[in-house]
Amino acid sequence: MKKLLIVVDYQNDFVDGALGFSGAEMLDERIAAKIDAYREAGDEIAFTLDMHGRDYLDTLEGANLPVEHCIEGTPGAELFGMVAERVKACDPVFEKPTFGSKELFGRLVAMQKVADEVGTKPFESIEFVGLVSNICVIANAVLAKTACPEVPIIVDAACTDSFDKELQDKAFDVMEGLHIQVINR
């Protein structure tokens, strides 16, 4: 049975762009190495991309976070560094206008339904890495736990980060309370 790695929003604007923060760039090599290990094992990899239109400031998120970022077609919306070099045409990429990906959730629900019909699980585990731990990583990890309740959901704390370490620690606590395994904390 295969494992699934989901790389969440490791985009220029979250690393060294509009919402970038010190330390985010240090995840590049770790995430790239994890992608390489998953590929070598024959496992699956998917990516989420935060993606906004030019009307971002007119959205609810824009009203609450009035910093234009990950605007479609801009360099800030592109994946960062070595991670960007590792995307293959066969990798699902889920663009999302908000924290959690509806399309990723839908795909996991469909895969779980097929697995239920044959009495198995869709994946051995689903692991999350990327940015930002207390926003998009937690949102997508909870969606994965909802879609695939019997699949171990893992967040690698060494491959995710936040501009707010206190909120990150609280997010890790919440995830653990929801039976999401946080490793390398």
ZAFI-574809 format. One record per residue: residue number from 1; residue in three letters; x, y, z of N, C-alpha, C in turn. Coordinates in pm, 1 decimal, always signed. Example, Ala and Ser with C-alpha at 12.3 -4.5 7.8 and 13.67 -1.06 7.14 Angstrom:
! ZAFI-574809
nr, rest, n.px, n.py, n.pz, ca.px, ca.py, ca.pz, c.px, c.py, c.pz
1, ala, +1319.0, -569.0, +780.0, +1230.0, -450.0, +780.0, +1320.0, -330.0, +780.0
2, ser, +1285.0, -225.0, +708.0, +1367.0, -106.0, +714.0, +1290.0, +3.0, +787.0
END
This chain:
! ZAFI-574809
nr, rest, n.px, n.py, n.pz, ca.px, ca.py, ca.pz, c.px, c.py, c.pz
1, met, +83.7, -117.5, +0.0, +0.0, +0.0, +0.0, +89.0, +124.9, +0.0
2, lys, +51.8, +221.5, -80.3, +131.0, +343.4, -93.3, +101.6, +444.4, +16.9
3, lys, +198.4, +531.5, +37.6, +182.3, +646.4, +126.2, +158.7, +768.1, +37.1
4, leu, +103.3, +873.9, +96.1, +81.4, +999.4, +24.6, +147.8, +1112.7, +101.0
5, leu, +228.3, +1190.1, +31.6, +288.2, +1311.4, +86.0, +217.0, +1430.3, +24.1
6, ile, +171.2, +1522.8, +107.5, +107.2, +1644.2, +57.8, +191.8, +1763.6, +99.9
7, val, +243.4, +1834.1, -0.1, +324.3, +1954.4, +22.7, +230.1, +2073.6, +14.1
8, val, +213.2, +2142.0, +126.1, +116.4, +2250.8, +137.4, +183.6, +2386.7, +115.4
9, asp, +143.1, +2454.9, +10.5, +170.7, +2597.7, -10.8, +316.4, +2640.8, +9.7
10, tyr, +411.3, +2559.6, -34.6, +550.9, +2601.3, -20.8, +585.4, +2693.0, -138.2
11, gln, +526.5, +2811.5, -133.2, +532.3, +2908.5, -242.2, +617.7, +3028.9, -204.7
12, asn, +667.6, +3095.8, -309.6, +756.7, +3210.3, -290.1, +701.3, +3313.6, -192.6
13, asp, +573.9, +3348.5, -205.2, +519.2, +3453.0, -117.9, +517.0, +3413.8, +29.2
14, phe, +517.7, +3283.6, +59.8, +519.9, +3240.0, +199.5, +661.5, +3217.9, +250.7
15, val, +757.9, +3211.0, +159.7, +896.3, +3187.9, +201.1, +971.8, +3319.8, +210.1
16, asp, +981.0, +3391.1, +97.8, +1058.5, +3516.1, +99.1, +985.4, +3630.9, +30.2
17, gly, +855.6, +3615.1, +13.3, +775.1, +3717.9, -53.5, +686.4, +3793.5, +42.9
18, ala, +568.0, +3826.5, -2.9, +475.7, +3915.0, +70.0, +447.5, +3870.1, +213.0
19, leu, +435.7, +3740.6, +237.0, +409.3, +3687.5, +371.0, +523.4, +3597.9, +419.2
20, gly, +640.1, +3615.8, +360.1, +756.1, +3535.5, +398.0, +804.5, +3569.4, +537.5
21, phe, +875.7, +3474.2, +595.6, +929.4, +3495.2, +730.3, +1060.5, +3419.4, +744.7
22, ser, +1143.1, +3465.2, +834.9, +1273.7, +3406.1, +857.9, +1258.6, +3260.6, +901.1
23, gly, +1334.5, +3175.0, +838.4, +1332.6, +3033.2, +870.3, +1256.5, +2950.0, +769.6
24, ala, +1161.6, +3009.5, +698.8, +1081.5, +2933.6, +601.9, +1169.3, +2876.3, +491.0
25, glu, +1272.5, +2948.7, +452.2, +1361.3, +2903.5, +345.3, +1440.2, +2778.6, +386.3
26, met, +1456.8, +2759.7, +516.9, +1534.5, +2645.1, +564.6, +1459.6, +2512.7, +547.7
27, leu, +1331.7, +2518.6, +519.6, +1254.9, +2396.5, +496.7, +1277.8, +2337.9, +357.8
28, asp, +1328.6, +2417.7, +266.2, +1339.7, +2377.2, +125.9, +1413.7, +2245.6, +109.5
29, glu, +1531.4, +2235.4, +165.4, +1612.2, +2114.4, +150.8, +1544.6, +1995.1, +217.9
30, arg, +1484.5, +2015.6, +334.4, +1418.1, +1905.5, +406.4, +1297.2, +1853.3, +329.3
31, ile, +1215.8, +1945.7, +277.7, +1097.6, +1903.6, +201.3, +1140.4, +1834.5, +72.3
32, ala, +1241.1, +1889.8, +4.9, +1291.3, +1827.8, -118.9, +1341.5, +1686.4, -91.9
33, ala, +1412.8, +1666.7, +18.8, +1463.0, +1533.7, +53.7, +1347.2, +1438.2, +82.0
34, lys, +1242.6, +1487.2, +145.5, +1126.1, +1402.8, +174.0, +1055.6, +1364.6, +43.5
35, ile, +1043.3, +1460.0, -48.9, +984.9, +1430.1, -180.6, +1067.3, +1321.0, -249.1
36, asp, +1199.1, +1335.3, -246.8, +1287.3, +1236.9, -309.8, +1268.2, +1098.2, -247.8
37, ala, +1256.0, +1091.9, -115.8, +1238.3, +963.6, -47.2, +1104.4, +899.2, -85.1
38, tyr, +999.5, +979.2, -92.9, +869.3, +926.2, -133.6, +875.4, +874.5, -277.4
39, arg, +940.3, +949.4, -365.8, +951.0, +905.1, -505.7, +1028.0, +774.0, -514.6
40, glu, +1139.4, +767.3, -441.9, +1223.1, +647.8, -445.1, +1145.4, +525.0, -396.5
41, ala, +1055.2, +544.9, -299.8, +975.2, +434.4, -246.7, +854.6, +401.5, -334.6
42, gly, +830.1, +481.7, -439.3, +716.4, +458.7, -527.2, +584.9, +509.4, -470.4
43, asp, +594.0, +598.9, -372.7, +474.5, +655.5, -310.2, +423.6, +775.7, -389.9
44, glu, +311.6, +830.4, -345.6, +248.4, +941.1, -417.4, +276.3, +1075.2, -350.4
45, ile, +275.5, +1179.6, -433.5, +300.4, +1315.6, -386.5, +197.3, +1407.6, -450.0
46, ala, +143.9, +1498.4, -369.2, +50.6, +1599.7, -418.9, +92.2, +1734.3, -360.6
47, phe, +47.4, +1838.9, -425.6, +81.4, +1974.1, -383.2, -45.8, +2057.3, -372.5
48, thr, -49.8, +2146.2, -273.8, -153.7, +2248.1, -272.9, -85.9, +2382.0, -299.5
49, leu, -158.7, +2468.3, -366.5, -110.7, +2604.1, -394.0, -217.6, +2703.0, -351.0
50, asp, -179.6, +2794.8, -264.2, -266.1, +2906.9, -232.5, -273.8, +2989.6, -360.4
51, met, -393.1, +3023.8, -405.6, -404.5, +3093.8, -533.6, -519.4, +3193.0, -527.3
52, his, -485.7, +3318.8, -551.0, -584.7, +3426.2, -542.8, -590.1, +3505.4, -672.7
53, gly, -704.4, +3566.5, -695.3, -721.0, +3655.4, -809.0, -681.9, +3797.9, -771.6
54, arg, -686.5, +3883.7, -869.4, -651.5, +4024.3, -846.7, -750.6, +4093.5, -753.0
55, asp, -866.0, +4030.5, -730.8, -966.9, +4086.7, -640.5, -947.3, +4041.1, -495.7
56, tyr, -830.4, +3987.3, -463.6, -804.7, +3930.6, -331.0, -848.3, +4023.1, -217.4
57, leu, -815.8, +4150.1, -226.4, -848.1, +4242.1, -116.7, -998.6, +4259.9, -97.5
58, asp, -1078.2, +4220.9, -197.1, -1224.2, +4228.4, -186.3, -1286.2, +4101.2, -129.2
59, thr, -1203.5, +4000.9, -97.9, -1254.5, +3875.7, -41.7, -1255.8, +3885.0, +110.8
60, leu, -1324.4, +3790.4, +174.2, -1327.8, +3786.5, +320.7, -1188.3, +3767.0, +377.0
61, glu, -1110.3, +3676.2, +315.6, -973.3, +3658.2, +361.3, -894.1, +3787.4, +345.7
62, gly, -910.9, +3854.0, +232.3, -840.6, +3979.8, +207.9, -877.5, +4087.8, +308.0
63, ala, -1002.2, +4088.7, +353.2, -1045.1, +4185.6, +454.7, -977.4, +4157.3, +588.4
64, asn, -954.0, +4027.6, +618.1, -892.3, +3989.4, +744.7, -740.4, +3984.5, +739.0
65, leu, -686.0, +3963.4, +620.4, -541.6, +3960.6, +598.5, -512.8, +4045.1, +474.9
66, pro, -509.9, +4178.1, +492.2, -498.4, +4266.9, +375.3, -356.7, +4278.9, +318.2
67, val, -299.7, +4164.1, +282.8, -168.2, +4159.1, +219.2, -185.1, +4073.5, +94.0
68, glu, -175.2, +4136.3, -22.7, -186.3, +4059.5, -146.5, -73.2, +3958.3, -153.4
69, his, -109.7, +3832.9, -182.5, -10.5, +3726.4, -191.2, -64.4, +3616.4, -281.8
70, cys, +27.9, +3541.7, -338.7, -5.6, +3427.9, -425.0, -112.8, +3464.2, -526.4
71, ile, -92.2, +3577.5, -591.9, -183.3, +3622.0, -697.4, -151.5, +3541.4, -823.2
72, glu, -254.0, +3480.3, -879.3, -236.8, +3394.7, -995.8, -154.8, +3465.5, -1103.7
73, gly, -55.2, +3393.2, -1156.5, +28.5, +3446.0, -1263.1, +148.6, +3526.9, -1217.0
74, thr, +165.0, +3544.0, -1086.4, +279.7, +3619.5, -1035.0, +386.4, +3523.7, -983.0
75, pro, +512.7, +3569.2, -977.2, +618.9, +3484.3, -922.5, +592.2, +3441.2, -777.9
76, gly, +522.8, +3522.8, -701.6, +492.5, +3488.2, -562.6, +406.4, +3365.8, -548.4
77, ala, +327.9, +3332.7, -649.7, +238.4, +3216.6, -644.8, +309.1, +3086.8, -681.4
78, glu, +432.0, +3095.8, -731.0, +504.9, +2976.3, -774.0, +570.1, +2905.9, -655.8
79, leu, +589.4, +2774.7, -670.4, +659.9, +2698.8, -567.8, +802.7, +2750.6, -553.1
80, phe, +858.2, +2732.4, -434.7, +989.5, +2784.9, -399.9, +1099.6, +2681.4, -421.9
81, gly, +1214.1, +2728.6, -467.4, +1340.9, +2657.6, -464.9, +1344.7, +2516.4, -518.8
82, met, +1410.3, +2428.6, -441.4, +1428.4, +2289.1, -481.7, +1295.1, +2215.2, -488.6
83, val, +1200.2, +2257.5, -407.4, +1068.1, +2195.0, -409.5, +1005.7, +2215.5, -547.6
84, ala, +1017.9, +2336.0, -602.1, +961.4, +2365.9, -734.5, +1019.2, +2274.0, -841.7
85, glu, +1145.5, +2237.6, -827.4, +1213.0, +2152.3, -925.8, +1166.3, +2007.5, -921.1
86, arg, +1092.5, +1971.6, -816.4, +1055.8, +1831.7, -797.6, +912.5, +1797.5, -838.0
87, val, +838.0, +1895.1, -883.6, +700.8, +1867.4, -927.9, +706.2, +1796.7, -1062.5
88, lys, +631.3, +1687.6, -1073.5, +622.3, +1614.8, -1199.9, +481.6, +1628.9, -1254.8
89, ala, +468.9, +1609.2, -1384.1, +338.4, +1622.5, -1450.4, +233.5, +1529.6, -1391.3
90, cys, +276.3, +1416.3, -1337.1, +181.4, +1319.5, -1280.3, +135.2, +1356.4, -1139.4
91, asp, +197.9, +1455.4, -1076.5, +161.3, +1494.4, -940.4, +35.7, +1580.2, -940.9
92, pro, -64.8, +1543.0, -862.1, -181.4, +1630.8, -851.2, -141.1, +1762.7, -784.5
93, val, -188.5, +1872.5, -840.8, -165.9, +2005.8, -783.6, -303.7, +2068.0, -762.8
94, phe, -333.3, +2101.3, -638.8, -463.9, +2154.9, -602.8, -450.9, +2303.7, -570.9
95, glu, -501.6, +2387.6, -661.3, -504.3, +2532.0, -635.2, -624.9, +2560.3, -546.5
96, lys, -605.5, +2645.3, -447.7, -713.2, +2672.2, -353.2, -719.7, +2820.4, -319.0
97, pro, -839.9, +2877.4, -313.9, -853.7, +3019.1, -283.1, -865.2, +3046.6, -133.4
98, thr, -856.4, +2942.2, -52.9, -870.4, +2957.5, +91.5, -780.8, +2855.1, +160.3
99, phe, -793.8, +2842.6, +290.0, -699.2, +2762.7, +368.1, -702.4, +2614.0, +334.1
100, gly, -819.5, +2554.3, +332.5, -832.7, +2412.8, +300.4, -870.4, +2393.5, +155.0
101, ser, -827.1, +2281.7, +98.4, -855.3, +2253.3, -42.5, -979.1, +2165.2, -56.0
102, lys, -1084.6, +2221.8, -114.3, -1206.9, +2147.0, -142.4, -1178.8, +2031.8, -238.7
103, glu, -1096.2, +2057.0, -338.7, -1066.5, +1955.3, -438.6, -985.0, +1841.0, -379.3
104, leu, -887.1, +1872.1, -295.6, -810.9, +1767.2, -228.7, -904.9, +1683.5, -142.1
105, phe, -989.4, +1748.2, -64.7, -1086.0, +1677.7, +18.5, -1174.2, +1586.0, -66.2
106, gly, -1226.9, +1638.5, -176.9, -1312.1, +1558.8, -264.9, -1239.7, +1437.2, -320.4
107, arg, -1115.3, +1455.2, -358.4, -1037.6, +1342.4, -412.2, -1015.2, +1236.6, -305.2
108, leu, -983.0, +1280.5, -182.7, -961.9, +1184.7, -74.3, -1091.0, +1111.5, -38.6
109, val, -1203.2, +1182.6, -37.9, -1333.0, +1119.4, -11.3, -1361.0, +1012.2, -117.1
110, ala, -1339.5, +1045.0, -244.4, -1363.0, +949.0, -352.8, -1271.2, +828.1, -339.7
111, met, -1145.8, +850.7, -305.1, -1051.7, +739.4, -289.5, -1091.1, +651.8, -169.9
112, gln, -1139.8, +716.3, -63.7, -1183.5, +640.7, +53.9, -1304.8, +554.2, +19.0
113, lys, -1395.7, +608.2, -60.6, -1515.6, +533.9, -101.1, -1476.4, +408.1, -179.8
114, val, -1384.4, +422.2, -272.6, -1337.3, +307.9, -350.7, -1270.0, +205.7, -258.0
115, ala, -1188.0, +252.9, -166.3, -1119.6, +162.9, -73.0, -1220.5, +90.2, +15.7
116, asp, -1325.1, +160.3, +59.8, -1429.2, +97.5, +142.5, -1497.3, -16.8, +68.1
117, glu, -1517.3, +1.2, -61.8, -1584.8, -101.3, -141.8, -1505.5, -231.4, -149.9
118, val, -1374.4, -222.2, -138.5, -1290.4, -342.1, -143.6, -1232.1, -378.4, -7.1
119, gly, -1274.0, -306.9, +96.4, -1232.2, -339.4, +232.6, -1088.1, -309.2, +265.4
120, thr, -1038.6, -197.1, +216.2, -900.2, -158.2, +243.9, -895.9, -8.9, +276.8
121, lys, -776.4, +46.4, +280.1, -758.1, +190.2, +300.3, -698.6, +249.2, +172.8
122, pro, -724.1, +376.1, +144.3, -667.4, +435.1, +22.3, -516.3, +453.2, +29.4
123, phe, -464.5, +474.6, +150.5, -320.3, +494.6, +169.5, -278.8, +433.7, +302.1
124, glu, -153.4, +396.0, +309.8, -96.2, +350.7, +437.2, -92.6, +467.3, +535.2
125, ser, -57.2, +586.3, +484.9, -55.9, +708.6, +566.1, -60.6, +828.2, +472.3
126, ile, -100.2, +941.9, +528.9, -98.8, +1069.4, +455.8, -16.9, +1165.2, +540.8
127, glu, +90.6, +1217.3, +483.1, +181.7, +1305.4, +556.4, +179.0, +1445.5, +496.9
128, phe, +182.2, +1544.6, +585.6, +180.3, +1684.7, +545.4, +310.0, +1754.2, +582.2
129, val, +356.5, +1838.7, +489.1, +470.0, +1928.1, +509.6, +433.9, +2060.0, +441.6
130, gly, +506.1, +2166.7, +471.3, +483.4, +2293.5, +402.0, +444.9, +2405.7, +496.2
131, leu, +373.8, +2503.7, +439.6, +344.0, +2627.3, +512.3, +195.3, +2661.2, +505.2
132, val, +148.2, +2728.6, +596.3, +192.1, +2765.9, +728.9, +126.7, +2668.3, +827.4
133, ser, +202.5, +2621.9, +925.2, +157.2, +2513.7, +1012.3, +24.4, +2542.1, +1080.9
134, asn, +4.6, +2663.6, +1129.8, -116.6, +2694.1, +1206.1, -231.1, +2748.8, +1119.9
135, ile, -214.6, +2745.2, +987.6, -323.1, +2791.4, +900.5, -352.9, +2681.4, +798.0
136, cys, -283.1, +2678.9, +688.4, -317.4, +2586.6, +579.1, -277.9, +2442.5, +607.2
137, val, -169.3, +2419.4, +679.8, -131.8, +2281.0, +709.9, -238.2, +2217.6, +798.5
138, ile, -276.2, +2283.4, +906.8, -376.9, +2226.5, +996.0, -511.0, +2210.8, +923.6
139, ala, -550.1, +2308.3, +842.8, -678.8, +2300.8, +772.5, -684.3, +2178.4, +682.3
140, asn, -579.2, +2153.6, +607.2, -578.1, +2040.4, +514.2, -558.8, +1907.1, +586.2
141, ala, -483.7, +1905.6, +695.1, -468.6, +1782.8, +773.5, -603.2, +1740.9, +833.4
142, val, -680.9, +1836.5, +881.9, -813.1, +1805.9, +936.9, -906.0, +1754.9, +826.6
143, leu, -899.2, +1814.5, +708.7, -980.5, +1765.4, +597.1, -942.1, +1621.4, +560.8
144, ala, -812.8, +1591.6, +561.1, -768.0, +1455.1, +530.0, -815.9, +1357.0, +636.2
145, lys, -810.8, +1397.0, +762.7, -858.4, +1311.7, +872.1, -1008.0, +1286.9, +858.5
146, thr, -1081.3, +1387.0, +814.3, -1225.4, +1373.6, +793.6, -1255.5, +1280.6, +676.4
147, ala, -1181.6, +1295.0, +568.6, -1204.7, +1214.4, +448.7, -1162.3, +1069.1, +466.6
148, cys, -1053.7, +1048.2, +540.5, -994.3, +914.7, +555.4, -970.4, +885.3, +703.6
149, pro, -1076.4, +863.4, +781.5, -1062.9, +855.2, +926.6, -977.8, +739.2, +978.0
150, glu, -958.4, +634.1, +899.1, -878.4, +519.7, +944.6, -735.3, +521.6, +890.3
151, val, -702.1, +625.6, +816.3, -565.4, +639.3, +764.5, -487.0, +727.8, +860.8
152, pro, -369.7, +683.7, +906.1, -289.5, +771.1, +990.3, -253.1, +900.1, +916.3
153, ile, -282.5, +1012.5, +979.3, -247.2, +1144.3, +925.1, -127.6, +1193.6, +1005.4
154, ile, -24.4, +1235.9, +935.4, +102.2, +1274.4, +998.1, +138.4, +1415.7, +953.4
155, val, +188.0, +1495.7, +1046.3, +245.6, +1626.3, +1014.0, +389.9, +1624.2, +1063.7
156, asp, +484.3, +1649.5, +974.7, +625.6, +1653.9, +1012.9, +660.3, +1796.0, +1055.3
157, ala, +674.7, +1815.9, +1185.9, +703.3, +1949.2, +1240.6, +837.2, +2004.4, +1191.6
158, ala, +928.1, +1916.3, +1151.5, +1057.3, +1962.6, +1100.6, +1047.2, +2013.9, +957.5
159, cys, +933.7, +1989.9, +893.0, +913.8, +2031.0, +753.9, +795.6, +2126.0, +739.4
160, thr, +759.5, +2191.7, +847.7, +657.0, +2295.4, +844.4, +699.5, +2404.5, +940.9
161, asp, +643.2, +2522.3, +924.4, +683.0, +2633.1, +1010.6, +574.0, +2739.4, +1007.4
162, ser, +591.0, +2838.1, +1094.9, +498.0, +2949.9, +1103.7, +572.4, +3075.1, +1144.8
163, phe, +516.8, +3187.1, +1109.1, +568.4, +3316.9, +1152.7, +538.2, +3338.0, +1301.1
164, asp, +446.1, +3259.9, +1357.9, +404.2, +3272.4, +1497.4, +425.6, +3137.4, +1566.5
165, lys, +535.5, +3124.8, +1639.0, +571.7, +2996.9, +1701.3, +472.0, +2955.6, +1808.8
166, glu, +412.8, +3051.0, +1878.2, +313.9, +3017.9, +1981.3, +188.8, +2955.9, +1918.2
167, leu, +140.1, +3017.6, +1810.4, +24.8, +2959.7, +1740.1, +59.3, +2824.6, +1678.9
168, gln, +181.9, +2810.5, +1630.7, +224.7, +2682.5, +1575.7, +216.4, +2573.4, +1681.9
169, asp, +268.8, +2600.5, +1800.8, +263.8, +2501.7, +1908.7, +119.9, +2467.3, +1944.6
170, lys, +33.3, +2566.8, +1947.8, -108.4, +2541.6, +1976.6, -171.5, +2457.9, +1865.6
171, ala, -136.4, +2486.8, +1740.9, -189.3, +2408.9, +1628.0, -143.6, +2263.9, +1638.1
172, phe, -18.5, +2241.2, +1674.0, +29.9, +2104.4, +1692.0, -48.8, +2033.8, +1801.9
173, asp, -74.9, +2105.4, +1912.3, -154.4, +2047.3, +2021.7, -294.4, +2010.6, +1974.1
174, val, -357.5, +2100.0, +1898.2, -492.0, +2073.2, +1846.4, -489.5, +1953.0, +1753.9
175, met, -390.9, +1947.9, +1664.3, -382.1, +1834.3, +1572.9, -365.6, +1703.3, +1649.2
176, glu, -279.4, +1703.3, +1748.5, -261.0, +1581.6, +1827.8, -391.4, +1542.8, +1897.2
177, gly, -468.3, +1641.1, +1943.2, -597.4, +1614.2, +2004.7, -697.1, +1553.8, +1907.6
178, leu, -677.3, +1577.0, +1777.5, -762.8, +1521.4, +1673.8, -705.3, +1391.4, +1616.2
179, his, -605.8, +1335.6, +1685.5, -540.1, +1209.8, +1648.7, -459.9, +1220.8, +1519.0
180, ile, -409.7, +1339.6, +1495.1, -312.9, +1360.6, +1387.6, -175.8, +1352.2, +1452.7
181, gln, -91.2, +1266.2, +1399.2, +40.3, +1245.3, +1458.8, +134.7, +1357.3, +1416.1
182, val, +193.2, +1427.6, +1513.2, +291.2, +1531.0, +1484.2, +427.7, +1472.5, +1518.6
183, ile, +511.4, +1455.7, +1417.5, +644.2, +1397.3, +1438.4, +750.6, +1505.8, +1434.1
184, asn, +865.7, +1473.7, +1488.7, +982.4, +1565.6, +1487.9, +950.5, +1699.8, +1550.7
185, arg, +866.8, +1697.9, +1650.6, +826.9, +1821.7, +1718.3, +933.9, +1870.0, +1811.4
END
